[in-house]
C-alpha cells in the first residue's frame, strides 16, 4: 500500500491538541532538543491556531502580512490564515524521537538533499486537521502539516499540504460561503531579523489554494527547506493559475 502523505498524527500518536478557541495558541512548549532557525537556537515554540509555528512569541494575528515582517517575530507559516477550530477541525502537535518516524524523515531528507549528511535525532510534528475558517457557513476544510527536524547541527522543515479548500476567513475579507477572496493565506518563513525571509509562490494570492500541487522537491504538496542557515533548494514548480469562473465555454 502507498505510504500516507502526511507523517502520522492524532490521538493514536499521543498528540496534544490546541484548545478550541478562535485565534488560540498552545502554551509555550519546551523542546528537549534545541532547534536552529536562521542561525539562532530556540528551546521553546508555540503552535498557533492560525497556521503558524512561532519562536518566542505567540501569533494570534489572523490576517497575514507580507514578509519580511518589521516587528521581529521569527516563525514558520505553513498556512497563515484565519483558522477557527471552534467551527471545525483540530490542531495536533507532539515532540518525538520515535525510531520509525525518524528513519522515514531521514530517508526523505537524504533523498531530497543527497549532498547533505543528515540523520534525524528529533522531530516536532504539528498538524492542522480538517480546520475551518472564521465565519464559515460551509464544510470546507484544510489539512496541512509542518515537521521540524534536526541532527543538532542541521535543521529542516517539511511542509505537507494534503487538502486545501479555503484561503481566507471572513474577517480578512473572505466570502463566508466560499472561503475565498480578501487577503488570502501566506506560506513561508520569517527570520525575525527584518531581512531574511521566504515566500512560497502564490502566497497572499488566490493561487495559494493550489499549494497541494506545487513543490520544491518534485512531490506535489510538499515543500522542504534547510533552515538552520536558510537556503532555498530546488526549483519551485509553477503555481497553477486559478480558473476564471466567469468564463463560460459553450
Buried (B, 14 or more C-beta within 10 A) or exposed (E): EEEEBBBBBBEEBEBBBBEBEBBBBBEEBEBEBBBBBBEBBBBBBBBBBBBBBBBBBBBBBBBBBEBBBEEEBBBBBBBBBBBBBBBBBBBBBBBBEBEEBBEBBBEBBBEBBEEBEBEBEBBBBBBBBBBBBBBBEBEBBBBBBBBBBBBEEBBBBBBBBBBBBBBBBBBBEBBEEBBBBBBBBBBBBBBBEEEBBBBBBBBBBBBBBBBBBBBBBEBBBBBBBBBBEBEEEBEBBEBBEBEEEEEEEE
